[in-house]
């Protein structure tokens, strides 16, 4: 089910919407709605021993599962600024040595998220905050199974980060 599924009336004027899966139009006021992905930023944080930092989610979706630090971009916020803000809120860490890893699409609560992923290191002592109840460092051979990870693309993005083998 996509973002626009079930949209029948215009959110601006109440007129009837017409369209398909990726776009709806209001013939009364000219409103156009698109089912674009929502941008998010995430980081695979590794320490000097090569361990990966994961946080246990406090809320749904995926409450209790292991999550990468990161989150959604605010409107007009640069992805790296959003990533730094989210990591600070969730872990109390400041980011350094960031390298872009790739982009992934992830279904999330009726939407699709365009996940922009980096590798990096954090400065400071990690403490869970915001929407996490626990933080834990995992060595590569102790990582949670894909079923224990909050989102489907995490196994792939973590594997890509570990394969990079540059420590960041």
C-alpha positions in Angstrom: 0.0 0.0 0.0 1.5 3.3 -1.1 1.3 6.8 0.4 -1.6 7.9 -1.8 -3.7 4.7 -1.4 -7.1 5.8 -0.1 -6.7 9.5 -0.9 -10.1 10.5 -2.3 -10.4 14.2 -1.4 -8.1 17.1 -1.8 -6.3 18.1 1.4 -6.6 21.8 0.3 -10.1 22.3 -1.0 -11.9 19.0 -0.4 -12.4 18.4 -4.1 -12.4 14.9 -5.6 -8.9 13.6 -6.4 -8.2 11.6 -9.6 -5.1 9.7 -10.5 -3.2 6.5 -9.9 -0.6 5.0 -7.7 2.2 7.6 -7.9 0.2 10.8 -8.4 -3.2 12.4 -7.6 -4.7 15.6 -9.0 -7.5 17.9 -7.9 -9.3 19.3 -10.8 -11.0 22.0 -8.6 -7.9 23.7 -7.2 -5.0 22.2 -9.1 -3.3 20.5 -6.1 -1.0 17.7 -7.2 0.2 15.0 -4.7 3.1 12.7 -5.4 4.1 9.5 -3.7 7.8 10.4 -3.4 10.1 8.6 -0.9 10.8 10.3 2.3 14.6 11.1 2.8 16.4 9.6 5.8 20.1 9.4 6.9 21.8 6.7 8.8 25.3 5.7 9.8 27.2 2.6 10.5 29.4 3.7 13.5 32.5 1.6 14.1 34.9 1.9 17.0 38.7 1.3 16.9 38.1 -2.4 17.4 35.8 -2.6 14.3 32.6 -3.1 16.4 29.3 -1.7 15.1 27.0 0.4 17.4 23.3 -0.5 17.3 20.5 0.9 19.4 17.4 -0.9 20.6 14.2 0.9 19.4 11.8 2.2 22.1 8.8 2.6 19.8 7.0 1.1 16.9 7.6 0.5 14.1 10.0 -2.3 15.1 10.0 -1.7 18.8 12.6 -3.7 20.6 14.6 -4.5 17.5 18.2 -3.2 16.7 18.5 0.0 14.8 21.2 2.1 13.1 21.7 5.6 14.4 19.9 8.1 12.1 16.5 9.4 11.2 14.4 11.6 8.9 15.5 14.9 7.4 13.6 18.1 8.4 12.4 20.2 5.5 15.4 22.1 3.9 17.9 20.2 6.2 21.1 18.9 4.5 21.4 15.1 4.9 24.7 15.4 6.9 23.2 18.0 9.2 20.2 15.7 9.8 22.5 12.8 10.4 24.7 14.7 12.9 21.5 15.9 14.7 19.9 12.5 14.9 23.1 10.8 16.1 23.6 13.4 18.8 19.9 12.9 19.9 20.1 9.1 19.9 23.6 8.4 21.1 25.2 11.7 22.5 28.0 11.2 20.0 29.5 13.7 17.6 30.3 12.3 14.2 33.7 12.3 12.4 35.4 10.5 9.5 32.2 10.2 7.5 32.2 8.4 4.1 29.2 8.0 2.0 28.3 4.3 1.6 25.2 4.2 -0.6 21.4 4.6 -0.8 18.7 2.1 0.0 14.9 2.0 -0.3 13.0 0.8 2.8 9.2 0.4 3.4 8.3 2.3 6.6 4.8 2.8 8.1 3.0 3.1 4.7 5.7 5.1 3.0 9.0 4.4 1.3 12.2 5.9 2.8 15.2 6.8 0.7 17.9 5.9 3.2 21.2 7.7 2.6 23.9 5.6 4.4 27.4 6.6 5.7 30.1 4.9 7.6 31.8 6.8 10.4 33.1 7.1 13.9 31.6 8.8 16.9 33.4 11.0 19.4 32.4 10.8 23.0 30.8 8.2 25.3 27.6 6.8 23.8 24.4 7.1 25.9 20.9 6.0 24.6 18.5 8.9 24.1 15.6 10.1 22.0 13.8 6.9 20.8 16.4 4.3 21.9 16.4 2.3 25.2 19.8 0.7 24.8 23.0 1.0 22.9 25.4 -1.8 22.3 28.7 -2.4 20.4 28.7 -5.6 18.3 31.8 -7.3 16.9 31.2 -8.4 13.3 30.8 -12.0 14.3 28.3 -11.1 17.1 25.9 -9.0 15.0 22.1 -9.7 15.5 20.4 -11.8 12.9 18.5 -10.1 10.2 15.2 -10.9 12.1 16.5 -8.9 15.0 17.3 -5.8 13.0 14.6 -3.1 12.7 14.6 -2.8 8.9 15.1 -5.2 6.0 18.0 -3.3 4.3 20.1 -3.2 7.5 21.8 -6.6 6.9 22.8 -5.4 3.4 24.1 -1.9 4.5 26.0 -3.3 7.5 27.6 -6.0 5.2 28.6 -3.2 2.8 30.2 -1.2 5.6 32.1 -4.2 6.9 33.3 -5.1 3.4 34.7 -1.6 3.0 37.2 -2.5 5.8 38.5 1.1 6.1 37.6 1.4 9.7 35.2 4.3 9.1 
